[in-house]
């Protein structure tokens, strides 16, 4: 059993391979991880031919050579023992997905794009919870790698004004808030001015002269359109940064190397975290925390239950 084959990124391939690698591997990876059944190359070839994506088995196997190489790369990047393994021509699950709550949550976010209609029919339209959880996950990852982190993003539970957010941010990083700057420079309806987290490298003196990263946590498929946010020009008007802040973005996806490199080369981007960088922590770190892991598992379970099967 596998999840239903997505339509986006799965194009008919007769003389050229026209499938997109990222969603294809996500689909295979998620099917094995969440449904627990081993999948062989022959199973995948049959599925591709039955869905009229490929017509010839030999050509389909060429595509699977590429896909298996990418899956091996992904599994090598997971700090802990990965829950999947490739045994010859088969992909098998070694551990339950619940044993890897951060990884499973991010993979479910990526798969949700393809099964949005089924999810909305069962759970309605509400992306606030996933955004809040992804922001907390990003914050814990940065903290596990010795960054200091302050949350600035807004949620339904938050009621502070943007003035209070700016004040708290300035206090957290030891910089001065510019008097009257919020009324002068922030949009009237602004909540967080495009900023979710601020992260910085700490030193005991608490002085400036250290990296400061203004982070956007993008849990939706339009992550590449958010690389220009937050607007550092606006934030420099709100807070008197002694050290020039740079932008950072976290997203739960696993783009190919060329895509990642081009996006990371955007002006002003200092830190770009994809799914596998979000899995990278020092040995012995309790990541994610037990409380967050419980929330991630609950959210992931409700989404996976909605994904259609073959």
C-alpha positions as CSV (number, residue, x, y, z in Angstrom):
1,X,0.0,0.0,0.0
2,X,1.2,3.5,-0.8
3,X,-0.3,7.0,-0.7
4,X,-2.1,7.9,-3.9
5,X,0.3,9.2,-6.5
6,X,0.3,13.0,-6.5
7,X,-0.5,14.8,-9.8
8,X,1.7,17.9,-9.3
9,X,5.2,17.2,-10.5
10,X,4.3,13.8,-12.0
11,X,4.3,14.3,-15.8
12,X,4.2,11.7,-18.6
13,X,7.7,10.6,-19.5
14,X,8.3,9.0,-22.9
15,X,11.7,10.2,-24.2
16,X,12.6,12.4,-21.3
17,X,12.2,12.1,-17.5
18,X,9.5,14.7,-16.7
19,X,8.8,14.0,-13.1
20,X,10.1,16.4,-10.4
21,X,12.5,14.6,-8.1
22,X,11.6,16.3,-4.8
23,X,7.9,15.4,-4.7
24,X,8.5,11.9,-6.2
25,X,11.0,11.0,-3.4
26,X,8.7,12.6,-0.8
27,X,5.9,10.4,-2.0
28,X,8.0,7.2,-1.8
29,X,9.6,8.2,1.5
30,X,6.3,9.1,3.1
31,X,4.5,6.1,1.9
32,X,7.0,3.7,3.5
33,X,7.5,5.8,6.6
34,X,3.8,6.3,7.5
35,X,2.2,3.2,6.1
36,X,5.0,0.8,7.1
37,X,5.0,-1.5,4.1
38,X,8.2,-2.1,2.2
39,X,8.3,-0.9,-1.4
40,X,10.5,-2.4,-4.1
41,X,11.7,-0.9,-7.4
42,X,9.3,-3.3,-9.2
43,X,6.4,-2.0,-7.2
44,X,7.3,1.6,-8.1
45,X,7.8,0.7,-11.8
46,X,4.3,-1.0,-11.9
47,X,2.8,2.1,-10.2
48,X,4.4,4.5,-12.7
49,X,3.2,2.4,-15.6
50,X,-0.3,1.9,-14.2
51,X,-0.7,5.7,-13.8
52,X,0.5,6.3,-17.4
53,X,3.6,8.2,-16.2
54,X,5.9,5.8,-18.0
55,X,5.3,3.3,-20.8
56,X,8.6,1.3,-20.7
57,X,9.9,-0.5,-17.7
58,X,13.6,0.1,-18.6
59,X,13.1,3.9,-18.9
60,X,11.2,3.9,-15.6
61,X,14.1,2.0,-13.9
62,X,16.4,4.8,-15.2
63,X,14.3,7.3,-13.2
64,X,14.4,5.1,-10.1
65,X,18.2,5.1,-10.3
66,X,18.0,8.9,-9.8
67,X,15.3,8.7,-7.1
68,X,17.2,6.0,-5.1
69,X,20.4,8.1,-5.2
70,X,18.5,11.1,-3.8
71,X,16.8,9.0,-1.1
72,X,20.2,7.7,0.0
73,X,21.5,11.2,0.2
74,X,18.6,12.2,2.4
75,X,18.9,9.3,4.8
76,X,22.6,10.1,5.3
77,X,21.8,13.6,6.4
78,X,19.6,12.5,9.4
79,X,21.8,12.8,12.5
80,X,20.2,9.9,14.4
81,X,19.7,6.5,12.9
82,X,17.2,7.1,10.0
83,X,13.9,5.3,10.3
84,X,14.2,4.0,6.7
85,X,16.8,1.9,5.0
86,X,17.5,0.8,1.4
87,X,18.1,-3.0,1.2
88,X,19.1,-3.7,-2.4
89,X,16.0,-2.9,-4.5
90,X,13.7,-2.4,-1.5
91,X,12.9,0.5,0.8
92,X,12.0,-0.6,4.3
93,X,11.0,1.0,7.6
94,X,13.3,0.3,10.5
95,X,11.6,2.4,13.1
96,X,8.2,3.9,13.6
97,X,7.6,7.4,12.4
98,X,6.7,8.5,15.9
99,X,10.4,7.8,16.9
100,X,11.4,10.7,14.6
101,X,8.7,13.3,15.3
102,X,10.6,16.3,13.8
103,X,11.5,14.5,10.6
104,X,8.0,13.0,10.3
105,X,6.3,16.4,10.9
106,X,8.4,18.1,8.2
107,X,7.7,15.3,5.7
108,X,4.0,15.4,6.4
109,X,4.0,19.1,5.8
110,X,5.6,18.5,2.4
111,X,3.1,15.7,1.5
112,X,0.2,17.8,2.7
113,X,0.6,20.1,-0.4
114,X,-0.4,17.2,-2.7
115,X,-3.4,16.1,-0.5
116,X,-4.6,19.5,0.5
117,X,-8.2,18.9,-0.7
118,X,-8.5,15.7,1.4
119,X,-7.1,17.4,4.4
120,X,-9.4,20.4,4.1
121,X,-12.4,18.1,3.7
122,X,-11.6,16.3,6.9
123,X,-10.0,19.1,9.0
124,X,-11.0,22.4,7.5
125,X,-8.7,25.2,6.5
126,X,-6.5,26.2,9.4
127,X,-2.7,26.6,9.0
128,X,-2.1,28.5,12.2
129,X,-1.3,25.3,14.2
130,X,1.3,24.1,11.7
131,X,2.9,27.5,11.5
132,X,3.2,27.7,15.3
133,X,4.6,24.2,15.6
134,X,7.1,24.8,12.8
135,X,8.3,28.0,14.4
136,X,8.8,26.2,17.7
137,X,10.7,23.4,16.0
138,X,13.0,25.9,14.3
139,X,13.6,27.7,17.5
140,X,14.6,24.5,19.3
141,X,16.9,23.5,16.5
142,X,18.7,26.8,16.6
143,X,19.0,26.5,20.4
144,X,20.3,23.0,20.1
145,X,23.1,24.4,18.0
146,X,24.1,27.1,20.5
147,X,22.1,30.0,19.1
148,X,20.1,32.3,21.4
149,X,16.6,32.7,20.1
150,X,13.7,35.0,20.8
151,X,10.2,34.5,19.3
152,X,8.6,37.4,17.5
153,X,6.0,35.7,15.4
154,X,2.3,36.0,16.1
155,X,-0.3,33.4,16.8
156,X,-3.9,33.4,17.8
157,X,-2.8,33.2,21.4
158,X,-0.6,36.3,21.1
159,X,-2.2,39.6,21.9
160,X,0.8,41.9,22.3
161,X,1.2,45.0,20.1
162,X,3.9,45.3,17.5
163,X,5.3,48.0,19.9
164,X,5.7,45.4,22.6
165,X,7.2,42.9,20.2
166,X,9.9,45.5,19.2
167,X,10.6,46.4,22.8
168,X,11.0,42.7,23.8
169,X,13.2,42.0,20.8
170,X,15.5,44.9,21.5
171,X,15.8,43.9,25.1
172,X,16.5,40.3,24.2
173,X,19.4,41.1,21.9
174,X,20.7,44.0,24.1
175,X,20.0,46.8,21.5
176,X,18.0,50.0,21.8
177,X,14.5,50.4,20.5
178,X,14.2,53.6,18.4
179,X,11.7,55.9,20.1
180,X,8.5,56.5,18.0
181,X,9.8,54.3,15.3
182,X,6.9,51.9,15.3
183,X,4.3,54.6,14.5
184,X,6.6,56.1,11.9
185,X,7.8,53.0,10.1
186,X,5.6,49.9,10.8
187,X,2.4,49.3,8.7
188,X,-0.7,50.2,10.7
189,X,-2.0,46.6,10.7
190,X,1.5,45.0,11.2
191,X,1.7,42.2,13.7
192,X,5.3,41.0,13.4
193,X,6.6,43.0,10.4
194,X,7.4,39.7,8.6
195,X,9.6,38.3,11.4
196,X,9.1,35.0,13.3
197,X,12.3,34.5,15.2
198,X,15.5,36.4,15.9
199,X,18.6,34.3,16.5
200,X,22.1,35.4,17.5
201,X,25.4,34.0,18.6
202,X,25.9,34.8,22.3
203,X,29.0,35.9,24.2
204,X,29.3,36.3,28.0
205,X,29.8,40.1,27.7
206,X,26.4,40.5,26.0
207,X,27.9,43.1,23.6
208,X,27.2,43.6,19.9
209,X,29.6,42.5,17.2
210,X,28.1,39.1,16.7
211,X,25.9,37.5,14.0
212,X,22.2,38.4,14.2
213,X,19.7,36.5,12.0
214,X,16.1,37.6,11.5
215,X,14.3,34.4,10.7
216,X,11.2,33.6,8.6
217,X,9.6,30.2,9.3
218,X,7.8,29.2,6.1
219,X,5.8,26.0,6.4
220,X,4.0,26.4,3.1
221,X,5.1,25.6,-0.5
222,X,5.7,29.2,-1.3
223,X,8.8,29.3,0.8
224,X,11.0,30.6,-2.0
225,X,8.8,33.7,-2.3
226,X,9.6,34.6,1.3
227,X,13.4,34.8,1.0
228,X,13.1,38.6,0.9
229,X,11.4,38.7,4.3
230,X,11.6,40.0,6.9
231,X,12.5,43.4,5.5
232,X,15.8,44.2,7.3
233,X,15.4,47.9,6.2
234,X,12.2,48.2,8.3
235,X,13.7,46.4,11.3
236,X,16.8,48.7,11.2
237,X,14.4,51.6,11.6
238,X,12.7,49.9,14.5
239,X,15.7,48.7,16.4
240,X,19.1,50.4,16.6
241,X,21.2,47.4,15.6
242,X,24.9,47.9,16.3
243,X,25.6,44.8,14.1
244,X,24.0,44.6,10.7
245,X,21.3,41.9,10.9
246,X,20.9,39.3,8.1
247,X,17.9,37.2,7.0
248,X,17.3,33.6,7.5
249,X,14.6,31.2,6.4
250,X,13.5,27.7,7.6
251,X,11.3,25.4,5.6
252,X,10.3,21.7,5.9
253,X,11.1,20.8,2.3
254,X,14.0,18.9,0.7
255,X,14.9,20.9,-2.5
256,X,17.6,19.6,-4.8
257,X,21.1,20.9,-4.5
258,X,20.8,23.4,-7.5
259,X,17.6,24.8,-6.2
260,X,19.0,25.2,-2.7
261,X,22.2,26.9,-3.9
262,X,20.3,29.4,-6.0
263,X,17.9,30.3,-3.2
264,X,20.7,30.6,-0.7
265,X,22.5,33.0,-2.9
266,X,19.8,35.6,-2.5
267,X,21.1,38.9,-1.2
268,X,20.9,39.3,2.5
269,X,20.3,35.6,3.3
270,X,22.7,34.3,5.9
271,X,21.0,31.1,7.0
272,X,18.8,28.7,5.0
273,X,17.4,25.6,6.8
274,X,15.8,22.9,4.8
275,X,14.3,19.6,6.2
276,X,17.6,17.9,6.7
277,X,19.4,20.9,8.2
278,X,16.5,20.9,10.7
279,X,17.5,17.4,11.7
280,X,21.1,18.3,12.3
281,X,22.0,18.7,16.0
282,X,25.0,17.9,18.2
283,X,25.2,14.4,19.7
284,X,23.2,14.1,22.9
285,X,20.8,17.0,22.3
286,X,17.2,16.4,23.5
287,X,15.6,17.6,20.2
288,X,12.8,18.1,19.9
289,X,11.8,18.5,23.5
290,X,9.3,16.0,24.9
291,X,6.5,18.5,25.0
292,X,7.0,19.6,21.4
293,X,7.5,16.0,20.2
294,X,4.0,15.2,21.6
295,X,2.5,18.1,19.7
296,X,4.3,17.2,16.5
297,X,3.1,13.6,16.7
298,X,-0.5,14.6,17.3
299,X,-0.5,17.0,14.4
300,X,1.2,14.6,12.1
301,X,-1.2,11.7,12.9
302,X,-4.3,13.8,12.1
303,X,-2.8,14.8,8.7
304,X,-1.5,11.4,7.7
305,X,-4.9,9.9,8.5
306,X,-6.4,12.2,5.8
307,X,-3.9,11.3,3.0
308,X,-5.6,9.1,0.4
309,X,-4.2,5.6,-0.2
310,X,-4.1,3.4,-3.3
